Amino acid sequence: MTLDPKEANKRSPFEARLNALEKRLHSPLRKPVLRFSRQDSPLIHAGIEFFSGVVVSMLLGVAFDRYQSTHPWGLLTGFLLGLGAGFWNVFRLIKR
């Protein structure tokens, strides 16, 4: 079956949509949603250090509460110790 040259240049609507979709899939993204620069890196690191200190201490406080049945005192103590540890971690980062 040989196609007429005039018909060979015409594409069906399905093929046109398929080609447009392939172009969109293989094209790079226009703008990334969230972009960090090297200048933001120390701030992100400090935030993670602070947050991790608070969370780990609170989890230890909750575990202590369950073990000793001292609900909410372990959590509160863990939170306060976590704040201190978080600030200490950020202080150490700034000092470097």
Buried (B, 14 or more C-beta within 10 A) or exposed (E): EEEEEEEEEEEEEEEEEEEEEEEEEEEEEEEEEEEEEEEEEEEEEBEEBBEBBBBBBBEBBBEBBEEEEBEEEBBBBBBBBBBEBBBEBBEEBEEE
